[in-house]
Amino acid sequence: MLQQGEILTLLRHFQYHIQNAVPVEVYRGSVYVDIGMVTAVDEGFVELQGTLYNRSLFTFISRPGY
């Protein structure tokens, strides 16, 4: 679906990553914050292995094959 390095913006992007266990990198601005598997998502937040990230404050980047 998404290529490596593409930004996840839609709910279906996150759902694809959950279903296929594709890792996601998290950034706040240009600062790297975390990498991991998405375990839950809704309109406001993304959960990576127990940590919640506000979708309006962070950027999520697809990292297949990481």
Backbone hydrogen bonds, N-H to C=O, Kabsch-Sander energy under -0.5 kcal/mol:
donor,donor_aa,acceptor,acceptor_aa,energy
5,G,62,S,-2.9
6,E,3,Q,-2.1
8,L,60,F,-3.1
9,T,7,I,-0.5
13,H,10,L,-0.8
14,F,10,L,-1.5
15,Q,11,L,-2.3
16,Y,12,R,-2.2
17,H,13,H,-1.7
18,I,14,F,-2.1
19,Q,15,Q,-2.7
20,N,16,Y,-2.0
21,A,17,H,-0.5
21,A,18,I,-0.9
22,V,17,H,-1.8
24,V,36,G,-2.8
25,E,61,I,-2.9
26,V,34,D,-3.2
27,Y,59,T,-2.6
28,R,31,V,-2.5
29,G,27,Y,-0.6
31,V,28,R,-1.7
32,Y,30,S,-0.5
33,V,26,V,-3.0
34,D,26,V,-1.3
36,G,24,V,-2.0
38,V,22,V,-0.5
39,T,47,E,-3.1
40,A,47,E,-1.2
42,D,45,F,-2.3
46,V,53,Y,-2.5
47,E,40,A,-3.1
48,L,46,V,-0.5
48,L,51,T,-2.7
49,Q,37,M,-0.9
49,Q,47,E,-0.6
51,T,48,L,-1.7
53,Y,46,V,-2.7
55,R,44,G,-2.6
57,L,54,N,-1.1
58,F,54,N,-1.6
59,T,27,Y,-3.1
61,I,25,E,-2.7
62,S,6,E,-2.9
63,R,23,P,-2.4
66,Y,63,R,-1.6
